Amino acid sequence: MPTTAVISSCSHKVPDNQKAPADFVLVKGGTFVNTKSKYFGKNVSIADFYIGKYEVTQKEWTAVMGNDPSKFIGDNLPVESVSWYDCVEYCNKRSVKEGLKPYYNIDKNKKDQNNTNDIDSIKWTVTVNADAYGYRLPTETEWEYAAGGGQMSKSYTYSGSNNIDDVAWYWKNSGDKYLTGAWNWPVLQKNNNKTKSVGSKKPNELGLYDMAGNVREWCWDWHESNGPEDLPGRVWTGGGWIGGDFCCASTFQSNYEASGKGSDQGFRLLRNM
């Protein structure tokens, strides 16, 4: 992980007609206050940004994309079963719909030569317009900063609490009854584990919901490979309804091929200042 200064988003004065919607939170930048973060005490600084209070819902997705790919259907449930490519395309389409300059340049006809993941057959070339106010995915650093409470951090293990059940939907509590013992997929199925309405657990210090659990959230970044057997993919964070408690820690991250989809895979939006 980097130990030099990181400026994760461009800071601009946003015109009044391009301010983020009401369900976004202004996150004031700075260095990491959360003592549990790998970036704490490092020369890593984050610029101000807006981030969605909630994971993108199925209602929001359908209004832009005209379809709902989710396994568990409900307007206020987080959209899931969306790939990283689906999410950057949503960002651009919603930006255009709201009269904003799209943040991403998406070339579907040019294969990304830096994407060496054989499982990913899509490999669109995606670049950014750094000065655009359009919707985008958070960087992993921005996501962890926001999940950890930004400048208001109380250094919780999970986003908003040291008690995971206060803030997260994960494998033990996302079904008909609270599960104990070892993780077991047939048991989860029998228990009707699933996603839950966004915002139904407690928020973190910044007023952000579900940054621990419910659905895993895509980030912009490439995962840093740890060897030839470690396939490159895009970072996801935040844990999900099917996952373990350790995945819900605000400092946890993993990766998935950008074309991958799952009923625990969603995202949240960010906007530049």
C-alpha positions in Angstrom: 0.0 0.0 0.0 1.2 3.5 -0.7 2.9 5.5 2.1 3.3 8.8 0.1 0.8 11.5 -0.2 -2.3 10.6 -2.0 -4.8 13.2 -3.3 -7.8 11.0 -4.1 -10.1 13.5 -5.8 -9.8 16.9 -7.4 -11.2 19.7 -5.3 -13.2 22.3 -7.1 -15.9 24.9 -6.3 -19.0 23.2 -7.6 -21.5 25.4 -9.4 -24.9 25.6 -7.5 -26.7 23.7 -10.2 -24.2 20.8 -9.9 -24.3 20.3 -6.1 -24.8 16.8 -5.0 -28.3 15.5 -4.2 -29.8 15.7 -0.7 -29.0 12.1 0.0 -25.3 12.7 -0.3 -22.9 13.6 2.6 -20.1 16.1 2.3 -17.0 14.5 3.6 -14.3 16.9 4.7 -10.9 15.7 3.7 -7.6 15.4 5.6 -5.4 12.7 6.9 -6.6 9.5 8.5 -7.8 9.8 12.1 -9.0 6.2 12.5 -6.1 4.5 14.4 -7.1 1.1 12.9 -6.5 2.2 9.4 -3.4 1.1 7.5 -3.2 4.7 6.4 -3.1 6.1 9.9 0.1 7.9 10.6 1.1 7.8 7.0 1.5 10.8 4.7 -1.9 10.1 3.0 -4.3 13.0 2.6 -7.9 12.9 1.1 -9.6 15.8 -0.6 -13.2 16.8 0.2 -15.9 14.8 -1.6 -19.6 14.0 -1.6 -20.6 10.4 -1.0 -24.0 8.7 -1.0 -25.6 8.1 2.4 -26.8 4.8 1.1 -25.9 2.0 -1.3 -27.5 2.6 -4.7 -31.0 1.2 -4.5 -33.0 -0.8 -7.1 -35.4 2.1 -7.6 -32.4 4.4 -8.4 -30.9 1.8 -10.7 -34.1 1.1 -12.6 -34.8 4.8 -13.1 -31.6 5.1 -15.0 -31.0 1.7 -16.6 -34.5 0.6 -17.2 -34.0 -2.9 -15.8 -33.3 -4.6 -12.4 -30.7 -7.4 -12.4 -31.1 -8.1 -8.6 -31.9 -11.4 -7.1 -33.8 -10.0 -4.2 -36.4 -7.5 -5.5 -37.5 -4.3 -3.7 -37.3 -0.6 -4.5 -35.4 0.2 -1.2 -33.1 -2.8 -1.3 -29.6 -2.2 -2.7 -29.2 -3.1 -6.3 -27.0 -6.2 -6.6 -25.7 -8.7 -9.2 -24.0 -5.8 -11.0 -20.5 -5.9 -12.4 -17.9 -3.2 -12.1 -18.6 -2.3 -15.8 -22.3 -2.1 -15.1 -21.6 0.4 -12.3 -19.3 2.8 -14.3 -21.9 2.7 -17.1 -24.7 3.6 -14.5 -22.5 6.5 -13.3 -22.2 8.0 -16.7 -25.9 7.5 -17.7 -27.1 9.1 -14.4 -24.7 12.0 -14.9 -26.0 12.6 -18.4 -29.6 12.3 -17.2 -28.9 15.0 -14.6 -27.0 17.3 -16.9 -23.6 16.6 -15.5 -20.4 15.9 -17.4 -19.7 12.2 -17.2 -16.7 11.2 -15.1 -15.8 8.2 -17.2 -14.7 7.6 -20.8 -15.8 4.1 -21.7 -14.5 2.5 -24.9 -16.3 -0.8 -25.4 -14.4 -1.5 -28.6 -10.9 -1.2 -27.2 -9.6 -4.0 -24.9 -7.8 -2.8 -21.8 -4.2 -4.1 -22.3 -3.5 -3.8 -18.6 -6.3 -6.2 -17.7 -4.7 -9.6 -17.7 -7.5 -11.4 -15.9 -8.5 -14.3 -18.2 -11.8 -14.7 -16.4 -12.8 -11.2 -17.4 -14.0 -11.4 -21.1 -15.2 -7.8 -21.2 -12.1 -5.7 -20.6 -13.5 -2.3 -21.7 -11.0 0.5 -21.6 -12.2 3.0 -19.0 -10.4 6.3 -18.3 -11.5 9.4 -16.3 -12.3 13.1 -16.7 -10.8 14.2 -13.5 -12.4 17.7 -13.6 -15.9 16.3 -14.2 -18.7 16.6 -11.5 -20.4 13.5 -12.7 -21.0 10.4 -10.6 -18.2 7.9 -10.0 -17.1 5.1 -7.8 -15.0 5.9 -4.8 -11.3 5.0 -4.7 -10.4 2.4 -2.1 -8.7 5.1 -0.1 -11.7 7.4 -0.2 -14.0 4.6 0.7 -12.0 3.5 3.8 -11.7 7.2 4.9 -15.5 7.6 4.8 -16.2 4.2 6.3 -13.8 5.0 9.1 -15.6 8.2 10.0 -13.3 10.7 8.2 -12.2 13.5 10.6 -15.0 12.5 13.0 -13.6 9.0 13.4 -13.9 7.2 16.8 -11.7 4.4 15.5 -14.4 1.8 15.5 -13.7 -1.7 14.0 -16.8 -1.5 11.9 -18.2 1.5 10.2 -20.0 3.3 13.1 -19.5 0.7 15.9 -17.4 -1.9 17.6 -20.5 -4.0 17.8 -21.1 -5.4 14.3 -24.8 -6.1 14.8 -25.4 -2.4 15.4 -24.3 -1.5 11.9 -24.1 -4.5 9.5 -26.2 -7.1 7.8 -23.9 -10.1 7.4 -24.3 -13.9 7.5 -25.3 -14.2 11.1 -28.2 -11.7 11.2 -29.5 -11.3 7.6 -32.0 -14.1 7.8 -35.0 -15.3 9.7 -33.1 -16.0 12.9 -29.7 -15.1 14.3 -27.2 -17.8 13.3 -24.3 -19.2 15.4 -21.6 -21.7 14.9 -19.6 -22.0 11.7 -20.6 -20.4 8.3 -22.6 -22.9 6.3 -24.2 -22.1 2.9 -27.1 -24.6 3.1 -27.9 -23.2 6.6 -27.9 -19.6 5.1 -30.3 -20.7 2.4 -32.6 -22.4 4.8 -32.6 -19.3 7.0 -33.6 -17.1 4.0 -30.6 -14.8 4.3 -30.8 -11.8 2.0 -30.2 -8.1 1.5 -32.1 -5.6 3.6 -33.5 -2.1 3.0 -30.8 0.5 2.9 -30.4 2.6 6.1 -32.1 0.1 8.4 -29.0 -0.2 10.7 -27.2 2.6 12.6 -25.1 5.1 10.6 -21.5 5.8 11.1 -20.0 9.1 12.5 -20.6 10.8 9.1 -24.2 9.7 8.8 -23.4 7.0 6.2 -25.3 3.7 6.3 -24.4 0.1 5.4 -20.7 0.6 4.9 -20.4 -2.6 6.9 -22.5 -5.3 5.4 -25.6 -5.6 3.3 -23.8 -5.6 -0.1 -20.1 -5.5 -1.0 -19.3 -2.2 -2.7 -17.2 -1.8 -5.8 -14.3 0.7 -5.8 -12.4 2.2 -8.7 -9.0 0.7 -7.9 -7.2 -2.2 -9.3 -6.3 -4.8 -6.7 -2.5 -4.9 -6.0 -1.4 -8.4 -7.1 0.4 -10.5 -4.6 1.9 -13.0 -7.1 1.2 -14.9 -10.3 -1.7 -16.8 -8.8 -3.4 -13.7 -7.6 -5.5 -12.6 -10.6 -5.9 -8.8 -11.1 -9.4 -7.5 -10.4 -11.2 -4.4 -9.1 -11.3 -3.8 -5.3 -14.5 -4.3 -3.3 -15.1 -3.3 0.3 -17.7 -3.4 3.0 -18.7 -7.0 3.4 -22.2 -8.3 2.6 -25.3 -10.2 3.8 -23.6 -13.5 2.9 -20.1 -12.7 4.2 -18.2 -13.1 7.4 -17.8 -10.5 10.1 -14.1 -9.9 9.2 -15.2 -8.7 5.8 -17.3 -6.0 7.4 -14.4 -4.2 9.1 -13.9 -0.7 7.5 -10.2 -1.6 6.8 -11.0 -4.8 4.9 -10.7 -5.1 1.1 -10.7 -7.8 -1.4 -11.1 -8.1 -5.2 -13.2 -9.6 -8.0 -12.8 -9.7 -11.7 -14.5 -6.5 -13.1 -17.0 -8.6 -15.0 -18.0 -10.5 -11.9 -21.5 -10.4 -10.4 -23.2 -11.7 -7.3 -26.3 -11.3 -5.2 -24.1 -9.6 -2.5 -22.3 -7.2 -5.0 -23.4 -3.6 -5.2 -22.0 -0.1 -4.9 -22.4 3.5 -3.7 -21.8 6.8 -5.5 -19.3 9.6 -5.1 -19.1 13.1 -6.5 -16.2 15.5 -6.7 -16.3 18.8 -4.9 
